[in-house]
Amino acid sequence: QHFDGFEGCLGDLNGDNEVNFSDLQVVLSAWGLSDGGDLNDDGETGFSDLQIVLSSWDNDC
């Protein structure tokens, strides 16, 4: 799931209004792929996307 025109909490990849371990799992399972965890829209899920999740960790949306 990719969010173009993101509304909500950046890093909340599973839409549960929190950034937590579940979102980390999405990034790790999509590592190297273009879909799923590409938060910065660079075409690949990688370190920058992991940084976004970690910097938003434990935020409520």
TAQUILIN-V424320 format. One record per residue. N is the residue number from 0. RES is the residue in one letter. PHI is phi in degrees with one decimal (NA if undefined). NEAR is the number of other ideal C-beta (glycine too) atoms within 10 Angstrom. D_FIRST is the distance of its C-alpha to the first C-alpha in Angstrom with 1 decimal. Layout:
n=N res=RES phi=PHI near=NEAR d_first=D_FIRST
n=N res=RES phi=PHI near=NEAR d_first=D_FIRST
This chain:
n=0 res=Q phi=NA near=10 d_first=0.0
n=1 res=H phi=-120.4 near=14 d_first=3.8
n=2 res=F phi=-111.0 near=14 d_first=6.8
n=3 res=D phi=-86.3 near=5 d_first=9.8
n=4 res=G phi=60.9 near=4 d_first=12.9
n=5 res=F phi=-53.7 near=12 d_first=11.5
n=6 res=E phi=-121.1 near=7 d_first=13.4
n=7 res=G phi=114.9 near=10 d_first=14.0
n=8 res=C phi=-95.0 near=17 d_first=14.2
n=9 res=L phi=-62.1 near=17 d_first=13.0
n=10 res=G phi=105.8 near=26 d_first=11.8
n=11 res=D phi=-85.6 near=23 d_first=10.5
n=12 res=L phi=-77.6 near=26 d_first=7.1
n=13 res=N phi=-101.8 near=13 d_first=7.8
n=14 res=G phi=73.2 near=13 d_first=9.5
n=15 res=D phi=-95.4 near=12 d_first=13.0
n=16 res=N phi=66.8 near=11 d_first=14.6
n=17 res=E phi=-145.2 near=18 d_first=15.6
n=18 res=V phi=-109.0 near=24 d_first=14.9
n=19 res=N phi=-153.2 near=17 d_first=16.2
n=20 res=F phi=-57.5 near=10 d_first=16.4
n=21 res=S phi=-60.9 near=13 d_first=13.3
n=22 res=D phi=-71.8 near=24 d_first=11.2
n=23 res=L phi=-60.2 near=17 d_first=13.5
n=24 res=Q phi=-61.8 near=14 d_first=12.9
n=25 res=V phi=-62.1 near=20 d_first=9.2
n=26 res=V phi=-61.5 near=23 d_first=10.6
n=27 res=L phi=-65.6 near=14 d_first=13.5
n=28 res=S phi=-75.0 near=11 d_first=12.1
n=29 res=A phi=-101.4 near=20 d_first=10.0
n=30 res=W phi=-52.0 near=14 d_first=13.3
n=31 res=G phi=85.3 near=8 d_first=14.5
n=32 res=L phi=-99.2 near=13 d_first=11.6
n=33 res=S phi=-89.8 near=13 d_first=10.1
n=34 res=D phi=-112.6 near=10 d_first=6.5
n=35 res=G phi=104.3 near=17 d_first=4.6
n=36 res=G phi=-130.1 near=28 d_first=7.2
n=37 res=D phi=-80.9 near=20 d_first=8.8
n=38 res=L phi=-74.7 near=24 d_first=9.8
n=39 res=N phi=-94.8 near=14 d_first=13.1
n=40 res=D phi=58.3 near=12 d_first=12.0
n=41 res=D phi=-96.7 near=11 d_first=14.7
n=42 res=G phi=94.8 near=9 d_first=13.1
n=43 res=E phi=-152.9 near=17 d_first=12.9
n=44 res=T phi=-81.3 near=25 d_first=11.6
n=45 res=G phi=-157.7 near=17 d_first=15.0
n=46 res=F phi=-59.4 near=10 d_first=17.6
n=47 res=S phi=-62.0 near=12 d_first=16.9
n=48 res=D phi=-69.6 near=24 d_first=13.4
n=49 res=L phi=-60.8 near=17 d_first=15.2
n=50 res=Q phi=-61.2 near=14 d_first=17.8
n=51 res=I phi=-63.4 near=19 d_first=15.6
n=52 res=V phi=-62.4 near=23 d_first=14.5
n=53 res=L phi=-66.8 near=13 d_first=18.2
n=54 res=S phi=-73.1 near=11 d_first=19.7
n=55 res=S phi=-101.9 near=18 d_first=17.9
n=56 res=W phi=-51.3 near=14 d_first=18.7
n=57 res=D phi=68.9 near=7 d_first=20.1
n=58 res=N phi=-82.0 near=14 d_first=19.5
n=59 res=D phi=-90.3 near=9 d_first=19.3
n=60 res=C phi=-95.0 near=14 d_first=17.5
